Amino acid sequence: MRIGRTILTACTVAWGLLCAPLQAQINTDRMMSVGRTALHFDDYVLSIQYFNQVINAKPYLYEPYFYRAVAKLQLEDYMGAEQDCNSAIERNPFVVNSYQVRGLARVYQENYKGAVSDFRAGLKLDPESSSLRHNLILSLVRDGRSEEAILATDTLIANSPKYAPGMAMRSDLLWEQGDTIGAMEWMDKAVEINRFDADMLHHHGVMLARMELYADAEEDLDRTISLDPTNSGAYITRAMIRYFRDNLNGALSDYDMSIMIDPGTVTGHYNRGNLRAQVGDDNRAIEDFDFVIEAEPDNLMAIFYRGILRDNTGDYRGAEQDMTRVLEEYPQFIQGYQIRSEVREKLGNRRGAEEDAMVVLREQNRRFNNAMGYTDDKEDESKTRESSDKNVRNYRKIVVDDELENSTGFSSEYRGKVQNRNVDVQFLDPYRLTFYRDNSRVGRNVHYSKTVDDLYLKGCFMSELFLENNEVQLDERQIKRLFEDIDRRTQALVSDPECQLLARALDFFLLQDYSNAEEDLNNALSLNPDNWAVLFCRSQVRARQVEMLKANHELDLQAGGIPVSDGISDAGYQLVIRDLSRVIDLEPEFAFAYYNRGTYHAITNDLHAALVDFDKTLELDESLAEAWYNRGLVLVLLNRMDEAFSDLSRAGELGIYSAYNIIKRFSKGD
């Protein structure tokens, strides 16, 4: 999960008039505002740069230290986050949030006693905080203080009788004590309260699976996936359940979906390779184990399993290499010698084969010795193992990811974006002009636009322009370059103001400084009201500002002292749509303007207008996967399912794999 927008709960964001970009004196209020905006959009490195400026100017303020700690927490600089929280608490010891964040930083450093102290300090200031008590309970558990944890759950549930995660934690504690009936009763209560919470249903399903109630567990996972079809872990859990029910094809299908959603899942690849091997699909099983070994070069189970499969498929040299790698680590692993002996015989290495056979013969009564942690006890007949299990003898067992055992992790209002779980579908984001491309999206098309290319060739910008609809976090080098470019543009304003204002506005936009960006764009339009690029950039700036207003509304915040309503958000989007309409008038062949306008029409529930725009987008560029996807969702909302599934299928073919989840979900009548 990400920190992003939820950090804004700590203070009200003022959206009034800000200082001019050329003001020499640092405006700390402005720097704080822009820094929080960067946090909202997950630019943690950038946000730290802004908070550094505030600290340098006013080191006595607690807020910049606190927010910088939040950014460092997300960047996994836990020691730095703790130190910044220390500084914040020294300056103001009465802010609950500082103890919450420092407690989390200590948790990630496994300093559970310190975390318990922080969460209790926070509760003294805010005794009703469910989040603090939730984290206190988990810290007590990890510190081995289960009895105190149970008492803390009693207090949590008494104070917050509808807090389902507290019931889930009590369920887990009872389970650890051997009270399976009591554990299930509390888990049932948690699900009854949060019956549309995918995480809670997942947890419930895992508990049913522990009790070997696999049919009921699979029903829970079906509902989990229906509510959250992009949850890779849920597919892995259901695959395990289906495996126990001897539904190997169903399990393989779930592993396929899990890997499609999260191509980097090692557990998914290992288990899929395992099942492929069990059904005789050795070559594709080897591909999965290749992936696992590349990700985890010391995963001896995967190496051993791949060695067996290489032997089966005639790759004797590869099989010998894999067995040798395992035997180097475990020189008394008798099964490895036996297999390598047979492989060496096939390679014509008779001497090597005989040497291995002699080792097997000498140790025939001791298959595994204490040096490997093995005994001569009866082999464990269970079908699964935890990912931390390094017993090579269990190589054929399905891996249960340790993280799936408990779906109620540490709670924080600073981790994860605010999401409306009642929203069934989410439209993909509009495209923006940027200098940076998201290189993490493997297999996705890099979109080309002659309109944008012609704009870049005018020589106005510091770097090549891209169209991108994913967030790209900037590194320090990129941030420094943008600030330097702003300085250059400022000095060159007199020579070509329209060009320089547009370029500087894009720099400000990428640095999350939307007020200055809009001011520059407005000034550029006063010079030339028919500049399509300025209008397009202003639409993306205004859209970001509306997102910030909506985030505040979701968190019951106020902007400028006035409660934010849905009407204000819609009005903001109408300004965005107006800018895009003008872009379309000026550049009628620019497909991305239609796509963006269609998306904002869809967001504001003007579905028929959205449909018209997406039709035009695909007429101009049928390779734009996001347009197929968003049009498919619009058609779903209009209950035109056959057309919707056709569009979503096309989106899936073009690389948006979550489209298949939507098809699966709505084809079941959900």
Protein Blocks (a to p, Z undefined) as FASTA:
>chain_A
ZZklmmmmmpccdfbdcddfklmbacfklmmmmmmmmmmnopaklmmmmmmmmmmmmmmb
mklmmmmmmmmmmnopaklmmmmmmmmmmmomkbfklmmmmmmmmmmnopaklmmmmmmm
mmmmmmmlmklmmmmmmmmmmnopaklmmmmmmmmmmmmmmlmklmmmmmmmmmmnopam
lmmmmmmmmmmmmmmbmklmmmmmmmmmmnopaklmmmmmmmmmmmmmmbmklmmmmmmm
mmmnopaklmmmmmmmmmmmmmmlmklmmmmmmmmmmnopamlmmmmmmmmmmmmmmlmk
lmmmmmmmmmmnopamlmmmmmmmmmmmmmmlmklmmmmmmmmmmnopaklmmmmmmmmm
mmmmmmbafknopafbdcdfbfbdcfklccfklmmpccddfklmpmcdcddfkgocaddf
kbmbdcdddddddfbdcfklghiacdddfklmmmmmnopafbdcdddfbdcdddfklmmm
mmmmmmmmmmmmmmmmmlmmmmmmmmmmmnopaklmmmmmmmmmmmomkbmklmmmmmmm
mmmmmmmmmmmmmnopaeehiacdfklmmmmmmmmmmmmmmmmmmmmmlmklmmmmmmmm
mmnopaklmmmmmmmmmmmommlmklmmmmmmmmmmnopaklmmmmmmmmmmnopaklmm
mmmmmmnoZZ
